[in-house]
């Protein structure tokens, strides 16, 4: 189904639903809620729904990137602490 603005509503809803599920399961509350808002707005405001879905994926990526950086920093700190303990 296509809206008057030229948006494919079913595609928007599918993408928002995927962003919601992946967001809540793997990314936390922020991407999950943004994806859910995109899903709920798809019928009445498809342009807003598309923006919410886009920001859900952006938030998901930022959260994962920060998580990876924090894990790397954790291991660097552990290795530095073990290396500086100096066993003779």
HTML snippet that shows the backbone in 3Dmol.js (N, CA, C, O; Angstrom):
<script src="https://3Dmol.org/build/3Dmol-min.js"></script>
<div id="view" style="width:600px;height:400px;position:relative"></div>
<script>
const pdb = `
ATOM      1  N   UNK A   1       0.853  -1.173   0.000  1.00  0.00           N
ATOM      2  CA  UNK A   1       0.000   0.000   0.000  1.00  0.00           C
ATOM      3  C   UNK A   1       0.899   1.236   0.000  1.00  0.00           C
ATOM      4  O   UNK A   1       1.868   1.300   0.756  1.00  0.00           O
ATOM      5  N   UNK A   2       0.587   2.195  -0.828  1.00  0.00           N
ATOM      6  CA  UNK A   2       1.350   3.426  -0.930  1.00  0.00           C
ATOM      7  C   UNK A   2       0.519   4.574  -0.392  1.00  0.00           C
ATOM      8  O   UNK A   2      -0.671   4.689  -0.686  1.00  0.00           O
ATOM      9  N   UNK A   3       1.159   5.417   0.396  1.00  0.00           N
ATOM     10  CA  UNK A   3       0.469   6.576   0.953  1.00  0.00           C
ATOM     11  C   UNK A   3       0.446   7.702  -0.071  1.00  0.00           C
ATOM     12  O   UNK A   3       1.147   7.628  -1.081  1.00  0.00           O
ATOM     13  N   UNK A   4      -0.351   8.747   0.172  1.00  0.00           N
ATOM     14  CA  UNK A   4      -0.388   9.878  -0.750  1.00  0.00           C
ATOM     15  C   UNK A   4       0.975  10.554  -0.931  1.00  0.00           C
ATOM     16  O   UNK A   4       1.220  11.159  -1.975  1.00  0.00           O
ATOM     17  N   UNK A   5       1.855  10.465   0.052  1.00  0.00           N
ATOM     18  CA  UNK A   5       3.171  11.078  -0.048  1.00  0.00           C
ATOM     19  C   UNK A   5       4.159  10.242  -0.844  1.00  0.00           C
ATOM     20  O   UNK A   5       5.305  10.653  -1.028  1.00  0.00           O
ATOM     21  N   UNK A   6       3.738   9.081  -1.318  1.00  0.00           N
ATOM     22  CA  UNK A   6       4.608   8.213  -2.097  1.00  0.00           C
ATOM     23  C   UNK A   6       5.405   7.217  -1.277  1.00  0.00           C
ATOM     24  O   UNK A   6       6.339   6.605  -1.795  1.00  0.00           O
ATOM     25  N   UNK A   7       5.057   7.040  -0.006  1.00  0.00           N
ATOM     26  CA  UNK A   7       5.768   6.102   0.852  1.00  0.00           C
ATOM     27  C   UNK A   7       5.102   4.739   0.804  1.00  0.00           C
ATOM     28  O   UNK A   7       3.876   4.645   0.755  1.00  0.00           O
ATOM     29  N   UNK A   8       5.898   3.691   0.819  1.00  0.00           N
ATOM     30  CA  UNK A   8       5.389   2.329   0.910  1.00  0.00           C
ATOM     31  C   UNK A   8       5.206   2.017   2.400  1.00  0.00           C
ATOM     32  O   UNK A   8       6.171   1.737   3.111  1.00  0.00           O
ATOM     33  N   UNK A   9       3.947   2.070   2.859  1.00  0.00           N
ATOM     34  CA  UNK A   9       3.636   1.927   4.284  1.00  0.00           C
ATOM     35  C   UNK A   9       4.075   0.562   4.817  1.00  0.00           C
ATOM     36  O   UNK A   9       4.644   0.474   5.905  1.00  0.00           O
ATOM     37  N   UNK A  10       3.815  -0.488   4.063  1.00  0.00           N
ATOM     38  CA  UNK A  10       4.163  -1.826   4.543  1.00  0.00           C
ATOM     39  C   UNK A  10       5.671  -1.968   4.705  1.00  0.00           C
ATOM     40  O   UNK A  10       6.136  -2.590   5.660  1.00  0.00           O
ATOM     41  N   UNK A  11       6.428  -1.403   3.792  1.00  0.00           N
ATOM     42  CA  UNK A  11       7.880  -1.450   3.888  1.00  0.00           C
ATOM     43  C   UNK A  11       8.368  -0.650   5.087  1.00  0.00           C
ATOM     44  O   UNK A  11       9.265  -1.089   5.807  1.00  0.00           O
ATOM     45  N   UNK A  12       7.781   0.526   5.303  1.00  0.00           N
ATOM     46  CA  UNK A  12       8.131   1.334   6.471  1.00  0.00           C
ATOM     47  C   UNK A  12       7.849   0.578   7.766  1.00  0.00           C
ATOM     48  O   UNK A  12       8.673   0.564   8.680  1.00  0.00           O
ATOM     49  N   UNK A  13       6.683  -0.046   7.833  1.00  0.00           N
ATOM     50  CA  UNK A  13       6.311  -0.783   9.046  1.00  0.00           C
ATOM     51  C   UNK A  13       7.237  -1.969   9.271  1.00  0.00           C
ATOM     52  O   UNK A  13       7.618  -2.252  10.406  1.00  0.00           O
ATOM     53  N   UNK A  14       7.603  -2.668   8.193  1.00  0.00           N
ATOM     54  CA  UNK A  14       8.491  -3.819   8.319  1.00  0.00           C
ATOM     55  C   UNK A  14       9.869  -3.378   8.820  1.00  0.00           C
ATOM     56  O   UNK A  14      10.429  -3.991   9.728  1.00  0.00           O
ATOM     57  N   UNK A  15      10.408  -2.320   8.229  1.00  0.00           N
ATOM     58  CA  UNK A  15      11.718  -1.819   8.655  1.00  0.00           C
ATOM     59  C   UNK A  15      11.693  -1.325  10.096  1.00  0.00           C
ATOM     60  O   UNK A  15      12.637  -1.561  10.851  1.00  0.00           O
ATOM     61  N   UNK A  16      10.627  -0.647  10.478  1.00  0.00           N
ATOM     62  CA  UNK A  16      10.502  -0.155  11.847  1.00  0.00           C
ATOM     63  C   UNK A  16      10.359  -1.311  12.837  1.00  0.00           C
ATOM     64  O   UNK A  16      10.908  -1.259  13.938  1.00  0.00           O
ATOM     65  N   UNK A  17       9.631  -2.345  12.451  1.00  0.00           N
ATOM     66  CA  UNK A  17       9.463  -3.510  13.322  1.00  0.00           C
ATOM     67  C   UNK A  17      10.797  -4.226  13.520  1.00  0.00           C
ATOM     68  O   UNK A  17      11.121  -4.647  14.630  1.00  0.00           O
ATOM     69  N   UNK A  18      11.565  -4.361  12.450  1.00  0.00           N
ATOM     70  CA  UNK A  18      12.890  -4.983  12.564  1.00  0.00           C
ATOM     71  C   UNK A  18      13.789  -4.136  13.467  1.00  0.00           C
ATOM     72  O   UNK A  18      14.503  -4.672  14.314  1.00  0.00           O
ATOM     73  N   UNK A  19      13.753  -2.814  13.286  1.00  0.00           N
ATOM     74  CA  UNK A  19      14.555  -1.925  14.127  1.00  0.00           C
ATOM     75  C   UNK A  19      14.126  -2.032  15.588  1.00  0.00           C
ATOM     76  O   UNK A  19      14.966  -1.974  16.486  1.00  0.00           O
ATOM     77  N   UNK A  20      12.826  -2.188  15.831  1.00  0.00           N
ATOM     78  CA  UNK A  20      12.321  -2.326  17.196  1.00  0.00           C
ATOM     79  C   UNK A  20      12.844  -3.604  17.843  1.00  0.00           C
ATOM     80  O   UNK A  20      13.367  -3.576  18.957  1.00  0.00           O
ATOM     81  N   UNK A  21      12.702  -4.711  17.146  1.00  0.00           N
ATOM     82  CA  UNK A  21      13.106  -6.002  17.708  1.00  0.00           C
ATOM     83  C   UNK A  21      14.614  -6.049  17.927  1.00  0.00           C
ATOM     84  O   UNK A  21      15.078  -6.405  19.010  1.00  0.00           O
ATOM     85  N   UNK A  22      15.375  -5.690  16.896  1.00  0.00           N
ATOM     86  CA  UNK A  22      16.838  -5.707  17.020  1.00  0.00           C
ATOM     87  C   UNK A  22      17.290  -4.692  18.073  1.00  0.00           C
ATOM     88  O   UNK A  22      18.226  -4.948  18.830  1.00  0.00           O
ATOM     89  N   UNK A  23      16.623  -3.549  18.113  1.00  0.00           N
ATOM     90  CA  UNK A  23      16.975  -2.528  19.092  1.00  0.00           C
ATOM     91  C   UNK A  23      16.779  -3.002  20.512  1.00  0.00           C
ATOM     92  O   UNK A  23      17.677  -2.854  21.342  1.00  0.00           O
ATOM     93  N   UNK A  24      15.619  -3.572  20.811  1.00  0.00           N
ATOM     94  CA  UNK A  24      15.368  -4.032  22.174  1.00  0.00           C
ATOM     95  C   UNK A  24      16.231  -5.235  22.541  1.00  0.00           C
ATOM     96  O   UNK A  24      16.698  -5.331  23.676  1.00  0.00           O
ATOM     97  N   UNK A  25      16.449  -6.152  21.605  1.00  0.00           N
ATOM     98  CA  UNK A  25      17.191  -7.369  21.919  1.00  0.00           C
ATOM     99  C   UNK A  25      18.696  -7.112  21.996  1.00  0.00           C
ATOM    100  O   UNK A  25      19.362  -7.616  22.901  1.00  0.00           O
ATOM    101  N   UNK A  26      19.232  -6.339  21.064  1.00  0.00           N
ATOM    102  CA  UNK A  26      20.696  -6.192  20.967  1.00  0.00           C
ATOM    103  C   UNK A  26      21.220  -4.792  21.238  1.00  0.00           C
ATOM    104  O   UNK A  26      22.431  -4.619  21.377  1.00  0.00           O
ATOM    105  N   UNK A  27      20.362  -3.790  21.318  1.00  0.00           N
ATOM    106  CA  UNK A  27      20.869  -2.431  21.408  1.00  0.00           C
ATOM    107  C   UNK A  27      20.410  -1.650  22.612  1.00  0.00           C
ATOM    108  O   UNK A  27      21.009  -0.625  22.939  1.00  0.00           O
ATOM    109  N   UNK A  28      19.387  -2.090  23.272  1.00  0.00           N
ATOM    110  CA  UNK A  28      18.903  -1.367  24.432  1.00  0.00           C
ATOM    111  C   UNK A  28      17.576  -0.683  24.179  1.00  0.00           C
ATOM    112  O   UNK A  28      16.918  -0.902  23.163  1.00  0.00           O
ATOM    113  N   UNK A  29      17.207   0.145  25.128  1.00  0.00           N
ATOM    114  CA  UNK A  29      15.884   0.763  25.100  1.00  0.00           C
ATOM    115  C   UNK A  29      15.767   1.889  24.070  1.00  0.00           C
ATOM    116  O   UNK A  29      14.715   2.049  23.451  1.00  0.00           O
ATOM    117  N   UNK A  30      16.822   2.660  23.884  1.00  0.00           N
ATOM    118  CA  UNK A  30      16.717   3.828  23.004  1.00  0.00           C
ATOM    119  C   UNK A  30      16.414   3.426  21.557  1.00  0.00           C
ATOM    120  O   UNK A  30      15.443   3.927  20.990  1.00  0.00           O
ATOM    121  N   UNK A  31      17.209   2.537  20.935  1.00  0.00           N
ATOM    122  CA  UNK A  31      16.854   2.162  19.566  1.00  0.00           C
ATOM    123  C   UNK A  31      15.531   1.405  19.493  1.00  0.00           C
ATOM    124  O   UNK A  31      14.803   1.521  18.507  1.00  0.00           O
ATOM    125  N   UNK A  32      15.219   0.638  20.520  1.00  0.00           N
ATOM    126  CA  UNK A  32      13.953  -0.086  20.535  1.00  0.00           C
ATOM    127  C   UNK A  32      12.755   0.850  20.560  1.00  0.00           C
ATOM    128  O   UNK A  32      11.787   0.649  19.827  1.00  0.00           O
ATOM    129  N   UNK A  33      12.821   1.867  21.400  1.00  0.00           N
ATOM    130  CA  UNK A  33      11.719   2.830  21.501  1.00  0.00           C
ATOM    131  C   UNK A  33      11.606   3.656  20.221  1.00  0.00           C
ATOM    132  O   UNK A  33      10.497   3.921  19.756  1.00  0.00           O
ATOM    133  N   UNK A  34      12.736   4.063  19.647  1.00  0.00           N
ATOM    134  CA  UNK A  34      12.679   4.822  18.389  1.00  0.00           C
ATOM    135  C   UNK A  34      12.079   3.982  17.264  1.00  0.00           C
ATOM    136  O   UNK A  34      11.287   4.482  16.466  1.00  0.00           O
ATOM    137  N   UNK A  35      12.457   2.710  17.202  1.00  0.00           N
ATOM    138  CA  UNK A  35      11.859   1.822  16.205  1.00  0.00           C
ATOM    139  C   UNK A  35      10.371   1.639  16.433  1.00  0.00           C
ATOM    140  O   UNK A  35       9.594   1.615  15.479  1.00  0.00           O
ATOM    141  N   UNK A  36       9.974   1.513  17.674  1.00  0.00           N
ATOM    142  CA  UNK A  36       8.550   1.375  18.001  1.00  0.00           C
ATOM    143  C   UNK A  36       7.769   2.625  17.611  1.00  0.00           C
ATOM    144  O   UNK A  36       6.664   2.529  17.076  1.00  0.00           O
ATOM    145  N   UNK A  37       8.341   3.793  17.877  1.00  0.00           N
ATOM    146  CA  UNK A  37       7.683   5.037  17.464  1.00  0.00           C
ATOM    147  C   UNK A  37       7.550   5.102  15.943  1.00  0.00           C
ATOM    148  O   UNK A  37       6.530   5.553  15.421  1.00  0.00           O
ATOM    149  N   UNK A  38       8.579   4.653  15.241  1.00  0.00           N
ATOM    150  CA  UNK A  38       8.496   4.603  13.785  1.00  0.00           C
ATOM    151  C   UNK A  38       7.394   3.679  13.316  1.00  0.00           C
ATOM    152  O   UNK A  38       6.678   3.996  12.366  1.00  0.00           O
ATOM    153  N   UNK A  39       7.249   2.539  13.973  1.00  0.00           N
ATOM    154  CA  UNK A  39       6.193   1.598  13.603  1.00  0.00           C
ATOM    155  C   UNK A  39       4.805   2.187  13.854  1.00  0.00           C
ATOM    156  O   UNK A  39       3.901   2.055  13.029  1.00  0.00           O
ATOM    157  N   UNK A  40       4.655   2.838  15.010  1.00  0.00           N
ATOM    158  CA  UNK A  40       3.341   3.379  15.363  1.00  0.00           C
ATOM    159  C   UNK A  40       2.942   4.573  14.496  1.00  0.00           C
ATOM    160  O   UNK A  40       1.752   4.809  14.290  1.00  0.00           O
ATOM    161  N   UNK A  41       3.904   5.320  13.991  1.00  0.00           N
ATOM    162  CA  UNK A  41       3.609   6.506  13.185  1.00  0.00           C
ATOM    163  C   UNK A  41       3.508   6.204  11.688  1.00  0.00           C
ATOM    164  O   UNK A  41       3.168   7.095  10.910  1.00  0.00           O
ATOM    165  N   UNK A  42       3.789   4.989  11.275  1.00  0.00           N
ATOM    166  CA  UNK A  42       3.874   4.669   9.848  1.00  0.00           C
ATOM    167  C   UNK A  42       2.570   4.929   9.098  1.00  0.00           C
ATOM    168  O   UNK A  42       2.611   5.359   7.945  1.00  0.00           O
ATOM    169  N   UNK A  43       1.442   4.687   9.702  1.00  0.00           N
ATOM    170  CA  UNK A  43       0.161   4.863   9.000  1.00  0.00           C
ATOM    171  C   UNK A  43      -0.221   6.331   8.833  1.00  0.00           C
ATOM    172  O   UNK A  43      -0.678   6.728   7.761  1.00  0.00           O
ATOM    173  N   UNK A  44      -0.043   7.133   9.864  1.00  0.00           N
ATOM    174  CA  UNK A  44      -0.481   8.528   9.802  1.00  0.00           C
ATOM    175  C   UNK A  44       0.607   9.481   9.297  1.00  0.00           C
ATOM    176  O   UNK A  44       0.319  10.395   8.524  1.00  0.00           O
ATOM    177  N   UNK A  45       1.835   9.274   9.725  1.00  0.00           N
ATOM    178  CA  UNK A  45       2.929  10.186   9.382  1.00  0.00           C
ATOM    179  C   UNK A  45       4.123   9.383   8.867  1.00  0.00           C
ATOM    180  O   UNK A  45       5.074   9.157   9.614  1.00  0.00           O
ATOM    181  N   UNK A  46       4.092   8.949   7.612  1.00  0.00           N
ATOM    182  CA  UNK A  46       5.168   8.083   7.116  1.00  0.00           C
ATOM    183  C   UNK A  46       6.545   8.759   7.081  1.00  0.00           C
ATOM    184  O   UNK A  46       7.561   8.088   7.263  1.00  0.00           O
ATOM    185  N   UNK A  47       6.593  10.060   6.853  1.00  0.00           N
ATOM    186  CA  UNK A  47       7.893  10.740   6.824  1.00  0.00           C
ATOM    187  C   UNK A  47       8.518  10.740   8.216  1.00  0.00           C
ATOM    188  O   UNK A  47       9.718  10.512   8.363  1.00  0.00           O
ATOM    189  N   UNK A  48       7.696  10.997   9.239  1.00  0.00           N
ATOM    190  CA  UNK A  48       8.181  10.959  10.621  1.00  0.00           C
ATOM    191  C   UNK A  48       8.587   9.537  10.997  1.00  0.00           C
ATOM    192  O   UNK A  48       9.585   9.339  11.691  1.00  0.00           O
ATOM    193  N   UNK A  49       7.829   8.561  10.548  1.00  0.00           N
ATOM    194  CA  UNK A  49       8.151   7.164  10.827  1.00  0.00           C
ATOM    195  C   UNK A  49       9.502   6.792  10.228  1.00  0.00           C
ATOM    196  O   UNK A  49      10.292   6.085  10.853  1.00  0.00           O
ATOM    197  N   UNK A  50       9.760   7.266   9.031  1.00  0.00           N
ATOM    198  CA  UNK A  50      11.038   6.983   8.378  1.00  0.00           C
ATOM    199  C   UNK A  50      12.190   7.602   9.166  1.00  0.00           C
ATOM    200  O   UNK A  50      13.251   6.993   9.296  1.00  0.00           O
ATOM    201  N   UNK A  51      11.986   8.809   9.690  1.00  0.00           N
ATOM    202  CA  UNK A  51      13.024   9.468  10.496  1.00  0.00           C
ATOM    203  C   UNK A  51      13.275   8.718  11.797  1.00  0.00           C
ATOM    204  O   UNK A  51      14.423   8.528  12.196  1.00  0.00           O
ATOM    205  N   UNK A  52      12.196   8.290  12.461  1.00  0.00           N
ATOM    206  CA  UNK A  52      12.356   7.542  13.711  1.00  0.00           C
ATOM    207  C   UNK A  52      13.116   6.236  13.457  1.00  0.00           C
ATOM    208  O   UNK A  52      13.985   5.858  14.243  1.00  0.00           O
ATOM    209  N   UNK A  53      12.788   5.555  12.369  1.00  0.00           N
ATOM    210  CA  UNK A  53      13.451   4.295  12.057  1.00  0.00           C
ATOM    211  C   UNK A  53      14.928   4.529  11.753  1.00  0.00           C
ATOM    212  O   UNK A  53      15.787   3.764  12.191  1.00  0.00           O
ATOM    213  N   UNK A  54      15.218   5.588  11.000  1.00  0.00           N
ATOM    214  CA  UNK A  54      16.610   5.918  10.692  1.00  0.00           C
ATOM    215  C   UNK A  54      17.386   6.199  11.976  1.00  0.00           C
ATOM    216  O   UNK A  54      18.504   5.713  12.142  1.00  0.00           O
ATOM    217  N   UNK A  55      16.802   6.975  12.880  1.00  0.00           N
ATOM    218  CA  UNK A  55      17.482   7.298  14.134  1.00  0.00           C
ATOM    219  C   UNK A  55      17.600   6.088  15.048  1.00  0.00           C
ATOM    220  O   UNK A  55      18.531   6.006  15.850  1.00  0.00           O
ATOM    221  N   UNK A  56      16.664   5.145  14.936  1.00  0.00           N
ATOM    222  CA  UNK A  56      16.789   3.903  15.705  1.00  0.00           C
ATOM    223  C   UNK A  56      18.043   3.150  15.275  1.00  0.00           C
ATOM    224  O   UNK A  56      18.790   2.657  16.120  1.00  0.00           O
ATOM    225  N   UNK A  57      18.279   3.059  13.966  1.00  0.00           N
ATOM    226  CA  UNK A  57      19.474   2.371  13.473  1.00  0.00           C
ATOM    227  C   UNK A  57      20.741   3.140  13.819  1.00  0.00           C
ATOM    228  O   UNK A  57      21.766   2.533  14.128  1.00  0.00           O
ATOM    229  N   UNK A  58      20.684   4.461  13.771  1.00  0.00           N
ATOM    230  CA  UNK A  58      21.850   5.267  14.136  1.00  0.00           C
ATOM    231  C   UNK A  58      22.181   5.074  15.615  1.00  0.00           C
ATOM    232  O   UNK A  58      23.344   4.888  15.972  1.00  0.00           O
ATOM    233  N   UNK A  59      21.167   5.116  16.470  1.00  0.00           N
ATOM    234  CA  UNK A  59      21.380   4.903  17.905  1.00  0.00           C
ATOM    235  C   UNK A  59      21.927   3.502  18.167  1.00  0.00           C
ATOM    236  O   UNK A  59      22.802   3.320  19.014  1.00  0.00           O
ATOM    237  N   UNK A  60      21.412   2.519  17.441  1.00  0.00           N
ATOM    238  CA  UNK A  60      21.891   1.142  17.571  1.00  0.00           C
ATOM    239  C   UNK A  60      23.383   1.070  17.234  1.00  0.00           C
ATOM    240  O   UNK A  60      24.152   0.449  17.967  1.00  0.00           O
ATOM    241  N   UNK A  61      23.790   1.693  16.147  1.00  0.00           N
ATOM    242  CA  UNK A  61      25.185   1.692  15.742  1.00  0.00           C
ATOM    243  C   UNK A  61      26.080   2.404  16.745  1.00  0.00           C
ATOM    244  O   UNK A  61      27.177   1.936  17.050  1.00  0.00           O
ATOM    245  N   UNK A  62      25.614   3.525  17.252  1.00  0.00           N
ATOM    246  CA  UNK A  62      26.396   4.279  18.240  1.00  0.00           C
ATOM    247  C   UNK A  62      26.582   3.466  19.515  1.00  0.00           C
ATOM    248  O   UNK A  62      27.679   3.421  20.072  1.00  0.00           O
ATOM    249  N   UNK A  63      25.518   2.825  19.975  1.00  0.00           N
ATOM    250  CA  UNK A  63      25.600   2.021  21.196  1.00  0.00           C
ATOM    251  C   UNK A  63      26.572   0.860  21.014  1.00  0.00           C
ATOM    252  O   UNK A  63      27.371   0.575  21.906  1.00  0.00           O
ATOM    253  N   UNK A  64      26.509   0.189  19.867  1.00  0.00           N
ATOM    254  CA  UNK A  64      27.438  -0.923  19.610  1.00  0.00           C
ATOM    255  C   UNK A  64      28.862  -0.423  19.505  1.00  0.00           C
ATOM    256  O   UNK A  64      29.773  -1.052  20.041  1.00  0.00           O
ATOM    257  N   UNK A  65      29.079   0.697  18.825  1.00  0.00           N
ATOM    258  CA  UNK A  65      30.437   1.244  18.694  1.00  0.00           C
ATOM    259  C   UNK A  65      31.005   1.611  20.065  1.00  0.00           C
ATOM    260  O   UNK A  65      32.162   1.312  20.360  1.00  0.00           O
ATOM    261  N   UNK A  66      30.200   2.252  20.893  1.00  0.00           N
ATOM    262  CA  UNK A  66      30.651   2.595  22.248  1.00  0.00           C
ATOM    263  C   UNK A  66      30.950   1.343  23.066  1.00  0.00           C
ATOM    264  O   UNK A  66      31.917   1.303  23.826  1.00  0.00           O
ATOM    265  N   UNK A  67      30.124   0.338  22.905  1.00  0.00           N
ATOM    266  CA  UNK A  67      30.355  -0.919  23.618  1.00  0.00           C
ATOM    267  C   UNK A  67      31.667  -1.572  23.225  1.00  0.00           C
ATOM    268  O   UNK A  67      32.397  -2.065  24.085  1.00  0.00           O
ATOM    269  N   UNK A  68      31.975  -1.581  21.934  1.00  0.00           N
ATOM    270  CA  UNK A  68      33.226  -2.165  21.463  1.00  0.00           C
ATOM    271  C   UNK A  68      34.414  -1.358  21.980  1.00  0.00           C
ATOM    272  O   UNK A  68      35.410  -1.933  22.421  1.00  0.00           O
ATOM    273  N   UNK A  69      34.315  -0.041  21.929  1.00  0.00           N
ATOM    274  CA  UNK A  69      35.398   0.809  22.434  1.00  0.00           C
ATOM    275  C   UNK A  69      35.606   0.564  23.931  1.00  0.00           C
ATOM    276  O   UNK A  69      36.747   0.479  24.385  1.00  0.00           O
ATOM    277  N   UNK A  70      34.537   0.450  24.690  1.00  0.00           N
ATOM    278  CA  UNK A  70      34.670   0.204  26.128  1.00  0.00           C
ATOM    279  C   UNK A  70      35.300  -1.150  26.425  1.00  0.00           C
ATOM    280  O   UNK A  70      36.095  -1.263  27.358  1.00  0.00           O
ATOM    281  N   UNK A  71      34.965  -2.171  25.659  1.00  0.00           N
ATOM    282  CA  UNK A  71      35.578  -3.490  25.858  1.00  0.00           C
ATOM    283  C   UNK A  71      37.070  -3.421  25.551  1.00  0.00           C
ATOM    284  O   UNK A  71      37.874  -3.983  26.294  1.00  0.00           O
ATOM    285  N   UNK A  72      37.453  -2.745  24.473  1.00  0.00           N
ATOM    286  CA  UNK A  72      38.866  -2.598  24.128  1.00  0.00           C
ATOM    287  C   UNK A  72      39.603  -1.843  25.229  1.00  0.00           C
ATOM    288  O   UNK A  72      40.691  -2.247  25.638  1.00  0.00           O
ATOM    289  N   UNK A  73      39.015  -0.747  25.710  1.00  0.00           N
ATOM    290  CA  UNK A  73      39.644   0.009  26.797  1.00  0.00           C
ATOM    291  C   UNK A  73      39.780  -0.836  28.064  1.00  0.00           C
ATOM    292  O   UNK A  73      40.786  -0.738  28.767  1.00  0.00           O
ATOM    293  N   UNK A  74      38.793  -1.649  28.352  1.00  0.00           N
ATOM    294  CA  UNK A  74      38.839  -2.525  29.519  1.00  0.00           C
ATOM    295  C   UNK A  74      40.042  -3.453  29.433  1.00  0.00           C
ATOM    296  O   UNK A  74      40.787  -3.591  30.403  1.00  0.00           O
ATOM    297  N   UNK A  75      40.242  -4.097  28.270  1.00  0.00           N
ATOM    298  CA  UNK A  75      41.370  -5.008  28.123  1.00  0.00           C
ATOM    299  C   UNK A  75      42.706  -4.270  28.157  1.00  0.00           C
ATOM    300  O   UNK A  75      43.682  -4.795  28.695  1.00  0.00           O
ATOM    301  N   UNK A  76      42.767  -3.081  27.601  1.00  0.00           N
ATOM    302  CA  UNK A  76      43.999  -2.292  27.666  1.00  0.00           C
ATOM    303  C   UNK A  76      44.341  -1.962  29.118  1.00  0.00           C
ATOM    304  O   UNK A  76      45.498  -2.070  29.522  1.00  0.00           O
ATOM    305  N   UNK A  77      43.353  -1.565  29.893  1.00  0.00           N
ATOM    306  CA  UNK A  77      43.585  -1.239  31.300  1.00  0.00           C
ATOM    307  C   UNK A  77      44.009  -2.481  32.091  1.00  0.00           C
ATOM    308  O   UNK A  77      44.907  -2.405  32.930  1.00  0.00           O
ATOM    309  N   UNK A  78      43.377  -3.603  31.832  1.00  0.00           N
ATOM    310  CA  UNK A  78      43.741  -4.854  32.525  1.00  0.00           C
ATOM    311  C   UNK A  78      45.174  -5.243  32.189  1.00  0.00           C
ATOM    312  O   UNK A  78      45.957  -5.566  33.083  1.00  0.00           O
ATOM    313  N   UNK A  79      45.525  -5.213  30.892  1.00  0.00           N
ATOM    314  CA  UNK A  79      46.887  -5.575  30.501  1.00  0.00           C
ATOM    315  C   UNK A  79      47.905  -4.603  31.080  1.00  0.00           C
ATOM    316  O   UNK A  79      48.997  -5.021  31.466  1.00  0.00           O
ATOM    317  N   UNK A  80      47.580  -3.335  31.150  1.00  0.00           N
ATOM    318  CA  UNK A  80      48.490  -2.344  31.719  1.00  0.00           C
ATOM    319  C   UNK A  80      48.648  -2.582  33.213  1.00  0.00           C
ATOM    320  O   UNK A  80      49.753  -2.458  33.740  1.00  0.00           O
ATOM    321  N   UNK A  81      47.572  -2.920  33.903  1.00  0.00           N
ATOM    322  CA  UNK A  81      47.644  -3.163  35.345  1.00  0.00           C
ATOM    323  C   UNK A  81      48.450  -4.433  35.644  1.00  0.00           C
ATOM    324  O   UNK A  81      49.244  -4.463  36.583  1.00  0.00           O
ATOM    325  N   UNK A  82      48.241  -5.468  34.845  1.00  0.00           N
ATOM    326  CA  UNK A  82      48.985  -6.713  35.057  1.00  0.00           C
ATOM    327  C   UNK A  82      50.459  -6.505  34.724  1.00  0.00           C
ATOM    328  O   UNK A  82      51.338  -7.007  35.424  1.00  0.00           O
ATOM    329  N   UNK A  83      50.722  -5.763  33.653  1.00  0.00           N
ATOM    330  CA  UNK A  83      52.111  -5.509  33.251  1.00  0.00           C
ATOM    331  C   UNK A  83      52.859  -4.644  34.235  1.00  0.00           C
ATOM    332  O   UNK A  83      54.069  -4.807  34.387  1.00  0.00           O
ATOM    333  N   UNK A  84      52.196  -3.739  34.902  1.00  0.00           N
ATOM    334  CA  UNK A  84      52.864  -2.839  35.833  1.00  0.00           C
ATOM    335  C   UNK A  84      53.009  -3.441  37.229  1.00  0.00           C
ATOM    336  O   UNK A  84      53.715  -2.886  38.071  1.00  0.00           O
ATOM    337  N   UNK A  85      52.351  -4.564  37.481  1.00  0.00           N
ATOM    338  CA  UNK A  85      52.470  -5.180  38.804  1.00  0.00           C
ATOM    339  C   UNK A  85      53.860  -5.750  39.000  1.00  0.00           C
ATOM    340  O   UNK A  85      54.347  -5.840  40.127  1.00  0.00           O
ATOM    341  N   UNK A  86      54.499  -6.134  37.911  1.00  0.00           N
ATOM    342  CA  UNK A  86      55.912  -6.548  37.921  1.00  0.00           C
ATOM    343  C   UNK A  86      56.246  -7.669  38.878  1.00  0.00           C
ATOM    344  O   UNK A  86      56.583  -7.420  40.035  1.00  0.00           O
ATOM    345  N   UNK A  87      56.157  -8.873  38.421  1.00  0.00           N
ATOM    346  CA  UNK A  87      56.559 -10.006  39.272  1.00  0.00           C
ATOM    347  C   UNK A  87      58.038 -10.304  39.025  1.00  0.00           C
ATOM    348  O   UNK A  87      58.464 -10.484  37.884  1.00  0.00           O
ATOM    349  N   UNK A  88      58.813 -10.352  40.111  1.00  0.00           N
ATOM    350  CA  UNK A  88      60.262 -10.592  39.998  1.00  0.00           C
ATOM    351  C   UNK A  88      60.579 -11.969  40.480  1.00  0.00           C
ATOM    352  O   UNK A  88      61.741 -12.374  40.471  1.00  0.00           O
TER     353      UNK A  88
END
`;
const viewer = $3Dmol.createViewer("view");
viewer.addModel(pdb, "pdb");
viewer.setStyle({}, {cartoon: {color: "spectrum"}});
viewer.zoomTo();
viewer.render();
</script>
